Amino acid sequence: MEQIILVDSEDNEIGYEEKGRCHHPKPVLHRALSVFIFNDENEMLITRRSSGKKTWPLYWSNACCSHPRKGEECGAAAKRRVKEELGIDCSPAFLFKFEYSAQYNDSWGEHELDWVFAGKHNGIIKPDKDEIKEWKFIGIEELKADVKKNPEKYTPWFRMSLERVLGHVKRNKF
């Protein structure tokens, strides 16, 4: 069983737990990561989660979402998961972290201290079908308009972090 990192609100490690138990039945605060990928056309890669996901199946989200394992640095985990989920070799840059909670249904939910990363990719994408149903690059203005019009199609952490990610990327000429 994969052990992930339990943390307090200050991101201090306080223990380890099996991934499923962190999300069910009562979500427990743990370290997570979200990776946003952009191309040279100023488009963002978004992915539609597979139907096998316990939380937010078939919702659109950022390129990759995961958890660092026990003893693994978040940057290394972000690089590993982008390769495993998308077949992309890149070293995403750390942007910020934030805490959130969201309940998917009566049994499953999230309570995460999410480390947010961004990277660039212009090549081939080879998604893992167990993680991703579909993917696309989308223009930023089109994406923002769709999230505003149809927020129910997108994961909560994606909606919560999108504007901050875009602001950071714009300020830093990513």
Biotite code that builds the C-alpha atoms (Angstrom):
import biotite.structure as struc

atoms = struc.array([
    struc.Atom([0.000, 0.000, 0.000], chain_id="A", res_id=1, res_name="MET", atom_name="CA", element="C"),
    struc.Atom([1.261, 3.435, -0.945], chain_id="A", res_id=2, res_name="GLU", atom_name="CA", element="C"),
    struc.Atom([2.065, 5.561, 2.122], chain_id="A", res_id=3, res_name="GLN", atom_name="CA", element="C"),
    struc.Atom([1.506, 9.293, 1.769], chain_id="A", res_id=4, res_name="ILE", atom_name="CA", element="C"),
    struc.Atom([2.558, 12.122, 4.058], chain_id="A", res_id=5, res_name="ILE", atom_name="CA", element="C"),
    struc.Atom([0.241, 13.454, 6.765], chain_id="A", res_id=6, res_name="LEU", atom_name="CA", element="C"),
    struc.Atom([0.893, 17.105, 7.629], chain_id="A", res_id=7, res_name="VAL", atom_name="CA", element="C"),
    struc.Atom([-0.416, 19.880, 9.834], chain_id="A", res_id=8, res_name="ASP", atom_name="CA", element="C"),
    struc.Atom([-1.550, 23.248, 8.436], chain_id="A", res_id=9, res_name="SER", atom_name="CA", element="C"),
    struc.Atom([2.056, 24.505, 8.613], chain_id="A", res_id=10, res_name="GLU", atom_name="CA", element="C"),
    struc.Atom([3.157, 21.605, 6.349], chain_id="A", res_id=11, res_name="ASP", atom_name="CA", element="C"),
    struc.Atom([5.060, 19.819, 9.123], chain_id="A", res_id=12, res_name="ASN", atom_name="CA", element="C"),
    struc.Atom([5.124, 16.049, 8.633], chain_id="A", res_id=13, res_name="GLU", atom_name="CA", element="C"),
    struc.Atom([3.162, 14.350, 11.409], chain_id="A", res_id=14, res_name="ILE", atom_name="CA", element="C"),
    struc.Atom([2.894, 10.804, 10.098], chain_id="A", res_id=15, res_name="GLY", atom_name="CA", element="C"),
    struc.Atom([2.068, 8.553, 7.181], chain_id="A", res_id=16, res_name="TYR", atom_name="CA", element="C"),
    struc.Atom([-1.062, 6.788, 6.017], chain_id="A", res_id=17, res_name="GLU", atom_name="CA", element="C"),
    struc.Atom([-2.316, 4.614, 3.207], chain_id="A", res_id=18, res_name="GLU", atom_name="CA", element="C"),
    struc.Atom([-3.660, 6.792, 0.384], chain_id="A", res_id=19, res_name="LYS", atom_name="CA", element="C"),
    struc.Atom([-7.240, 5.513, 0.478], chain_id="A", res_id=20, res_name="GLY", atom_name="CA", element="C"),
    struc.Atom([-7.566, 6.173, 4.193], chain_id="A", res_id=21, res_name="ARG", atom_name="CA", element="C"),
    struc.Atom([-6.581, 9.807, 3.659], chain_id="A", res_id=22, res_name="CYS", atom_name="CA", element="C"),
    struc.Atom([-9.644, 10.305, 1.434], chain_id="A", res_id=23, res_name="HIS", atom_name="CA", element="C"),
    struc.Atom([-12.185, 7.922, 2.996], chain_id="A", res_id=24, res_name="HIS", atom_name="CA", element="C"),
    struc.Atom([-14.297, 7.922, 5.101], chain_id="A", res_id=25, res_name="PRO", atom_name="CA", element="C"),
    struc.Atom([-13.183, 11.229, 6.673], chain_id="A", res_id=26, res_name="LYS", atom_name="CA", element="C"),
    struc.Atom([-10.498, 13.118, 4.716], chain_id="A", res_id=27, res_name="PRO", atom_name="CA", element="C"),
    struc.Atom([-7.268, 13.678, 6.665], chain_id="A", res_id=28, res_name="VAL", atom_name="CA", element="C"),
    struc.Atom([-4.874, 16.558, 5.914], chain_id="A", res_id=29, res_name="LEU", atom_name="CA", element="C"),
    struc.Atom([-2.024, 15.283, 3.758], chain_id="A", res_id=30, res_name="HIS", atom_name="CA", element="C"),
    struc.Atom([0.534, 16.607, 1.293], chain_id="A", res_id=31, res_name="ARG", atom_name="CA", element="C"),
    struc.Atom([-0.473, 16.640, -2.361], chain_id="A", res_id=32, res_name="ALA", atom_name="CA", element="C"),
    struc.Atom([0.726, 18.186, -5.592], chain_id="A", res_id=33, res_name="LEU", atom_name="CA", element="C"),
    struc.Atom([-0.835, 19.729, -8.687], chain_id="A", res_id=34, res_name="SER", atom_name="CA", element="C"),
    struc.Atom([1.082, 20.314, -11.908], chain_id="A", res_id=35, res_name="VAL", atom_name="CA", element="C"),
    struc.Atom([0.008, 22.793, -14.568], chain_id="A", res_id=36, res_name="PHE", atom_name="CA", element="C"),
    struc.Atom([1.549, 22.439, -18.033], chain_id="A", res_id=37, res_name="ILE", atom_name="CA", element="C"),
    struc.Atom([1.656, 25.176, -20.684], chain_id="A", res_id=38, res_name="PHE", atom_name="CA", element="C"),
    struc.Atom([2.840, 25.179, -24.285], chain_id="A", res_id=39, res_name="ASN", atom_name="CA", element="C"),
    struc.Atom([4.474, 27.915, -26.375], chain_id="A", res_id=40, res_name="ASP", atom_name="CA", element="C"),
    struc.Atom([1.056, 28.932, -27.738], chain_id="A", res_id=41, res_name="GLU", atom_name="CA", element="C"),
    struc.Atom([0.058, 30.157, -24.232], chain_id="A", res_id=42, res_name="ASN", atom_name="CA", element="C"),
    struc.Atom([-2.346, 27.244, -23.885], chain_id="A", res_id=43, res_name="GLU", atom_name="CA", element="C"),
    struc.Atom([-2.828, 25.119, -20.784], chain_id="A", res_id=44, res_name="MET", atom_name="CA", element="C"),
    struc.Atom([-2.979, 21.346, -20.793], chain_id="A", res_id=45, res_name="LEU", atom_name="CA", element="C"),
    struc.Atom([-6.095, 20.126, -19.022], chain_id="A", res_id=46, res_name="ILE", atom_name="CA", element="C"),
    struc.Atom([-6.996, 16.515, -18.416], chain_id="A", res_id=47, res_name="THR", atom_name="CA", element="C"),
    struc.Atom([-10.268, 14.742, -17.833], chain_id="A", res_id=48, res_name="ARG", atom_name="CA", element="C"),
    struc.Atom([-9.923, 12.302, -14.964], chain_id="A", res_id=49, res_name="ARG", atom_name="CA", element="C"),
    struc.Atom([-10.585, 8.636, -15.648], chain_id="A", res_id=50, res_name="SER", atom_name="CA", element="C"),
    struc.Atom([-13.899, 7.047, -14.725], chain_id="A", res_id=51, res_name="SER", atom_name="CA", element="C"),
    struc.Atom([-12.059, 4.833, -12.214], chain_id="A", res_id=52, res_name="GLY", atom_name="CA", element="C"),
    struc.Atom([-11.135, 7.723, -9.905], chain_id="A", res_id=53, res_name="LYS", atom_name="CA", element="C"),
    struc.Atom([-12.725, 7.590, -6.427], chain_id="A", res_id=54, res_name="LYS", atom_name="CA", element="C"),
    struc.Atom([-13.005, 11.393, -6.285], chain_id="A", res_id=55, res_name="THR", atom_name="CA", element="C"),
    struc.Atom([-14.201, 13.585, -9.136], chain_id="A", res_id=56, res_name="TRP", atom_name="CA", element="C"),
    struc.Atom([-14.158, 10.944, -11.909], chain_id="A", res_id=57, res_name="PRO", atom_name="CA", element="C"),
    struc.Atom([-14.621, 12.411, -15.399], chain_id="A", res_id=58, res_name="LEU", atom_name="CA", element="C"),
    struc.Atom([-14.051, 15.986, -14.169], chain_id="A", res_id=59, res_name="TYR", atom_name="CA", element="C"),
    struc.Atom([-11.604, 18.271, -15.961], chain_id="A", res_id=60, res_name="TRP", atom_name="CA", element="C"),
    struc.Atom([-8.531, 19.334, -14.035], chain_id="A", res_id=61, res_name="SER", atom_name="CA", element="C"),
    struc.Atom([-4.927, 20.459, -14.354], chain_id="A", res_id=62, res_name="ASN", atom_name="CA", element="C"),
    struc.Atom([-2.375, 18.279, -16.153], chain_id="A", res_id=63, res_name="ALA", atom_name="CA", element="C"),
    struc.Atom([-1.465, 16.086, -13.202], chain_id="A", res_id=64, res_name="CYS", atom_name="CA", element="C"),
    struc.Atom([-2.505, 15.663, -9.554], chain_id="A", res_id=65, res_name="CYS", atom_name="CA", element="C"),
    struc.Atom([-0.892, 13.304, -7.077], chain_id="A", res_id=66, res_name="SER", atom_name="CA", element="C"),
    struc.Atom([0.866, 12.818, -3.743], chain_id="A", res_id=67, res_name="HIS", atom_name="CA", element="C"),
    struc.Atom([4.525, 12.582, -2.824], chain_id="A", res_id=68, res_name="PRO", atom_name="CA", element="C"),
    struc.Atom([5.340, 9.244, -1.218], chain_id="A", res_id=69, res_name="ARG", atom_name="CA", element="C"),
    struc.Atom([6.848, 8.740, 2.202], chain_id="A", res_id=70, res_name="LYS", atom_name="CA", element="C"),
    struc.Atom([10.423, 10.086, 2.001], chain_id="A", res_id=71, res_name="GLY", atom_name="CA", element="C"),
    struc.Atom([9.938, 11.763, -1.412], chain_id="A", res_id=72, res_name="GLU", atom_name="CA", element="C"),
    struc.Atom([10.461, 15.473, -2.088], chain_id="A", res_id=73, res_name="GLU", atom_name="CA", element="C"),
    struc.Atom([7.507, 17.233, -3.757], chain_id="A", res_id=74, res_name="CYS", atom_name="CA", element="C"),
    struc.Atom([9.544, 18.415, -6.760], chain_id="A", res_id=75, res_name="GLY", atom_name="CA", element="C"),
    struc.Atom([10.771, 14.883, -7.433], chain_id="A", res_id=76, res_name="ALA", atom_name="CA", element="C"),
    struc.Atom([7.212, 13.566, -7.068], chain_id="A", res_id=77, res_name="ALA", atom_name="CA", element="C"),
    struc.Atom([5.903, 16.187, -9.520], chain_id="A", res_id=78, res_name="ALA", atom_name="CA", element="C"),
    struc.Atom([8.528, 15.184, -12.109], chain_id="A", res_id=79, res_name="LYS", atom_name="CA", element="C"),
    struc.Atom([7.830, 11.469, -11.540], chain_id="A", res_id=80, res_name="ARG", atom_name="CA", element="C"),
    struc.Atom([4.042, 11.786, -11.833], chain_id="A", res_id=81, res_name="ARG", atom_name="CA", element="C"),
    struc.Atom([4.162, 13.950, -14.972], chain_id="A", res_id=82, res_name="VAL", atom_name="CA", element="C"),
    struc.Atom([6.248, 11.216, -16.582], chain_id="A", res_id=83, res_name="LYS", atom_name="CA", element="C"),
    struc.Atom([4.004, 8.391, -15.309], chain_id="A", res_id=84, res_name="GLU", atom_name="CA", element="C"),
    struc.Atom([0.654, 10.043, -16.069], chain_id="A", res_id=85, res_name="GLU", atom_name="CA", element="C"),
    struc.Atom([1.477, 11.944, -19.263], chain_id="A", res_id=86, res_name="LEU", atom_name="CA", element="C"),
    struc.Atom([4.711, 10.509, -20.635], chain_id="A", res_id=87, res_name="GLY", atom_name="CA", element="C"),
    struc.Atom([6.286, 13.978, -20.403], chain_id="A", res_id=88, res_name="ILE", atom_name="CA", element="C"),
    struc.Atom([9.888, 14.607, -19.371], chain_id="A", res_id=89, res_name="ASP", atom_name="CA", element="C"),
    struc.Atom([9.972, 17.955, -17.605], chain_id="A", res_id=90, res_name="CYS", atom_name="CA", element="C"),
    struc.Atom([10.988, 19.404, -14.261], chain_id="A", res_id=91, res_name="SER", atom_name="CA", element="C"),
    struc.Atom([8.046, 21.550, -13.161], chain_id="A", res_id=92, res_name="PRO", atom_name="CA", element="C"),
    struc.Atom([8.859, 24.669, -11.122], chain_id="A", res_id=93, res_name="ALA", atom_name="CA", element="C"),
    struc.Atom([7.305, 25.178, -7.683], chain_id="A", res_id=94, res_name="PHE", atom_name="CA", element="C"),
    struc.Atom([4.853, 28.111, -7.571], chain_id="A", res_id=95, res_name="LEU", atom_name="CA", element="C"),
    struc.Atom([3.021, 28.056, -4.215], chain_id="A", res_id=96, res_name="PHE", atom_name="CA", element="C"),
    struc.Atom([1.090, 25.857, -1.822], chain_id="A", res_id=97, res_name="LYS", atom_name="CA", element="C"),
    struc.Atom([-2.389, 26.111, -0.313], chain_id="A", res_id=98, res_name="PHE", atom_name="CA", element="C"),
    struc.Atom([-4.695, 24.110, 1.935], chain_id="A", res_id=99, res_name="GLU", atom_name="CA", element="C"),
    struc.Atom([-8.198, 23.121, 0.927], chain_id="A", res_id=100, res_name="TYR", atom_name="CA", element="C"),
    struc.Atom([-10.953, 20.637, 1.687], chain_id="A", res_id=101, res_name="SER", atom_name="CA", element="C"),
    struc.Atom([-13.694, 19.402, -0.578], chain_id="A", res_id=102, res_name="ALA", atom_name="CA", element="C"),
    struc.Atom([-16.220, 16.617, -0.161], chain_id="A", res_id=103, res_name="GLN", atom_name="CA", element="C"),
    struc.Atom([-17.007, 14.571, -3.279], chain_id="A", res_id=104, res_name="TYR", atom_name="CA", element="C"),
    struc.Atom([-19.823, 12.473, -1.791], chain_id="A", res_id=105, res_name="ASN", atom_name="CA", element="C"),
    struc.Atom([-20.859, 10.962, 1.556], chain_id="A", res_id=106, res_name="ASP", atom_name="CA", element="C"),
    struc.Atom([-17.795, 8.709, 1.616], chain_id="A", res_id=107, res_name="SER", atom_name="CA", element="C"),
    struc.Atom([-14.948, 10.331, -0.334], chain_id="A", res_id=108, res_name="TRP", atom_name="CA", element="C"),
    struc.Atom([-13.268, 13.713, -0.170], chain_id="A", res_id=109, res_name="GLY", atom_name="CA", element="C"),
    struc.Atom([-10.070, 15.721, -0.050], chain_id="A", res_id=110, res_name="GLU", atom_name="CA", element="C"),
    struc.Atom([-8.205, 17.618, 2.650], chain_id="A", res_id=111, res_name="HIS", atom_name="CA", element="C"),
    struc.Atom([-4.875, 18.541, 1.165], chain_id="A", res_id=112, res_name="GLU", atom_name="CA", element="C"),
    struc.Atom([-1.941, 20.863, 1.523], chain_id="A", res_id=113, res_name="LEU", atom_name="CA", element="C"),
    struc.Atom([-1.398, 21.173, -2.220], chain_id="A", res_id=114, res_name="ASP", atom_name="CA", element="C"),
    struc.Atom([2.018, 22.076, -3.646], chain_id="A", res_id=115, res_name="TRP", atom_name="CA", element="C"),
    struc.Atom([1.440, 23.703, -7.044], chain_id="A", res_id=116, res_name="VAL", atom_name="CA", element="C"),
    struc.Atom([3.956, 23.431, -9.892], chain_id="A", res_id=117, res_name="PHE", atom_name="CA", element="C"),
    struc.Atom([4.110, 24.599, -13.508], chain_id="A", res_id=118, res_name="ALA", atom_name="CA", element="C"),
    struc.Atom([6.039, 23.361, -16.500], chain_id="A", res_id=119, res_name="GLY", atom_name="CA", element="C"),
    struc.Atom([6.284, 23.682, -20.285], chain_id="A", res_id=120, res_name="LYS", atom_name="CA", element="C"),
    struc.Atom([5.763, 21.032, -22.903], chain_id="A", res_id=121, res_name="HIS", atom_name="CA", element="C"),
    struc.Atom([5.310, 21.163, -26.660], chain_id="A", res_id=122, res_name="ASN", atom_name="CA", element="C"),
    struc.Atom([5.809, 17.552, -27.667], chain_id="A", res_id=123, res_name="GLY", atom_name="CA", element="C"),
    struc.Atom([3.957, 14.263, -27.638], chain_id="A", res_id=124, res_name="ILE", atom_name="CA", element="C"),
    struc.Atom([1.681, 13.312, -24.745], chain_id="A", res_id=125, res_name="ILE", atom_name="CA", element="C"),
    struc.Atom([1.128, 9.653, -23.857], chain_id="A", res_id=126, res_name="LYS", atom_name="CA", element="C"),
    struc.Atom([-1.490, 9.593, -21.090], chain_id="A", res_id=127, res_name="PRO", atom_name="CA", element="C"),
    struc.Atom([-1.969, 6.683, -18.695], chain_id="A", res_id=128, res_name="ASP", atom_name="CA", element="C"),
    struc.Atom([-5.541, 5.476, -19.376], chain_id="A", res_id=129, res_name="LYS", atom_name="CA", element="C"),
    struc.Atom([-5.995, 4.541, -15.703], chain_id="A", res_id=130, res_name="ASP", atom_name="CA", element="C"),
    struc.Atom([-5.443, 8.197, -14.763], chain_id="A", res_id=131, res_name="GLU", atom_name="CA", element="C"),
    struc.Atom([-6.674, 10.220, -17.725], chain_id="A", res_id=132, res_name="ILE", atom_name="CA", element="C"),
    struc.Atom([-9.699, 9.725, -19.974], chain_id="A", res_id=133, res_name="LYS", atom_name="CA", element="C"),
    struc.Atom([-8.863, 12.589, -22.333], chain_id="A", res_id=134, res_name="GLU", atom_name="CA", element="C"),
    struc.Atom([-6.726, 15.691, -22.587], chain_id="A", res_id=135, res_name="TRP", atom_name="CA", element="C"),
    struc.Atom([-6.411, 18.900, -24.563], chain_id="A", res_id=136, res_name="LYS", atom_name="CA", element="C"),
    struc.Atom([-4.501, 22.145, -24.751], chain_id="A", res_id=137, res_name="PHE", atom_name="CA", element="C"),
    struc.Atom([-6.847, 25.100, -24.377], chain_id="A", res_id=138, res_name="ILE", atom_name="CA", element="C"),
    struc.Atom([-6.395, 28.860, -24.671], chain_id="A", res_id=139, res_name="GLY", atom_name="CA", element="C"),
    struc.Atom([-6.350, 30.684, -21.338], chain_id="A", res_id=140, res_name="ILE", atom_name="CA", element="C"),
    struc.Atom([-9.260, 33.037, -22.086], chain_id="A", res_id=141, res_name="GLU", atom_name="CA", element="C"),
    struc.Atom([-11.398, 30.182, -23.415], chain_id="A", res_id=142, res_name="GLU", atom_name="CA", element="C"),
    struc.Atom([-10.583, 28.130, -20.309], chain_id="A", res_id=143, res_name="LEU", atom_name="CA", element="C"),
    struc.Atom([-11.396, 30.957, -17.892], chain_id="A", res_id=144, res_name="LYS", atom_name="CA", element="C"),
    struc.Atom([-14.722, 31.574, -19.642], chain_id="A", res_id=145, res_name="ALA", atom_name="CA", element="C"),
    struc.Atom([-15.644, 27.877, -19.514], chain_id="A", res_id=146, res_name="ASP", atom_name="CA", element="C"),
    struc.Atom([-14.702, 27.527, -15.835], chain_id="A", res_id=147, res_name="VAL", atom_name="CA", element="C"),
    struc.Atom([-16.880, 30.545, -15.056], chain_id="A", res_id=148, res_name="LYS", atom_name="CA", element="C"),
    struc.Atom([-19.793, 29.247, -17.143], chain_id="A", res_id=149, res_name="LYS", atom_name="CA", element="C"),
    struc.Atom([-19.490, 25.551, -16.160], chain_id="A", res_id=150, res_name="ASN", atom_name="CA", element="C"),
    struc.Atom([-17.678, 25.288, -12.803], chain_id="A", res_id=151, res_name="PRO", atom_name="CA", element="C"),
    struc.Atom([-19.307, 21.909, -12.120], chain_id="A", res_id=152, res_name="GLU", atom_name="CA", element="C"),
    struc.Atom([-17.166, 20.328, -14.883], chain_id="A", res_id=153, res_name="LYS", atom_name="CA", element="C"),
    struc.Atom([-13.894, 21.094, -13.053], chain_id="A", res_id=154, res_name="TYR", atom_name="CA", element="C"),
    struc.Atom([-12.252, 19.738, -9.908], chain_id="A", res_id=155, res_name="THR", atom_name="CA", element="C"),
    struc.Atom([-12.398, 21.979, -6.834], chain_id="A", res_id=156, res_name="PRO", atom_name="CA", element="C"),
    struc.Atom([-8.606, 22.306, -6.440], chain_id="A", res_id=157, res_name="TRP", atom_name="CA", element="C"),
    struc.Atom([-8.303, 23.332, -10.087], chain_id="A", res_id=158, res_name="PHE", atom_name="CA", element="C"),
    struc.Atom([-10.932, 26.061, -9.711], chain_id="A", res_id=159, res_name="ARG", atom_name="CA", element="C"),
    struc.Atom([-9.381, 27.252, -6.428], chain_id="A", res_id=160, res_name="MET", atom_name="CA", element="C"),
    struc.Atom([-5.855, 27.569, -7.804], chain_id="A", res_id=161, res_name="SER", atom_name="CA", element="C"),
    struc.Atom([-6.383, 28.586, -11.447], chain_id="A", res_id=162, res_name="LEU", atom_name="CA", element="C"),
    struc.Atom([-6.286, 32.394, -11.121], chain_id="A", res_id=163, res_name="GLU", atom_name="CA", element="C"),
    struc.Atom([-3.303, 32.290, -8.783], chain_id="A", res_id=164, res_name="ARG", atom_name="CA", element="C"),
    struc.Atom([-1.403, 30.000, -11.173], chain_id="A", res_id=165, res_name="VAL", atom_name="CA", element="C"),
    struc.Atom([-2.182, 32.249, -14.131], chain_id="A", res_id=166, res_name="LEU", atom_name="CA", element="C"),
    struc.Atom([-1.112, 35.345, -12.189], chain_id="A", res_id=167, res_name="GLY", atom_name="CA", element="C"),
    struc.Atom([2.162, 33.754, -11.172], chain_id="A", res_id=168, res_name="HIS", atom_name="CA", element="C"),
    struc.Atom([2.893, 32.541, -14.692], chain_id="A", res_id=169, res_name="VAL", atom_name="CA", element="C"),
    struc.Atom([2.100, 35.983, -16.167], chain_id="A", res_id=170, res_name="LYS", atom_name="CA", element="C"),
    struc.Atom([4.270, 37.848, -13.632], chain_id="A", res_id=171, res_name="ARG", atom_name="CA", element="C"),
    struc.Atom([7.195, 35.508, -14.087], chain_id="A", res_id=172, res_name="ASN", atom_name="CA", element="C"),
    struc.Atom([6.990, 35.240, -17.894], chain_id="A", res_id=173, res_name="LYS", atom_name="CA", element="C"),
    struc.Atom([6.917, 31.481, -17.546], chain_id="A", res_id=174, res_name="PHE", atom_name="CA", element="C"),
])
